[in-house]
Amino acid sequence: MSKRRRVRLPTPSDLHVEPPLGPLLLLELAAAVAARALRARHVAIQGDFYPDETDEVTTARVLAYECDALTQTVSDYRGRILARLARERSEWPF
């Protein structure tokens, strides 16, 4: 995946209300960087699986896929939290 991603940083008030947003952002970024690093190191994992692959390459392929899944899951979760916080701020009467 060489696709560029935009990451929305939580505001200080968002971090005050939902402290896990900070560590979750770091987790999302770390998983994305790890997936890209694995693909850079093991270029073969970008293609099809080969029966004569080493265990290291197969593990790197699975790990890169799992890092992508984790990145997407954390991004979705953070997005839902940030959307809720924005909605709550707009509903605040003061």
NORUR-V21605 format. One record per helix or strand of 3 or more residues. SS is the DSSP state (hx for helix, st for strand). FROM is the first residue (numbers start at 1). TO is the last residue. Records with the same first field share a line. If there is no record, write none. Layout:
BEGIN
SS=FROM-TO + FROM-TO
END
This chain:
BEGIN
hx=12-17 + 20-41 + 43-46 + 55-91
END
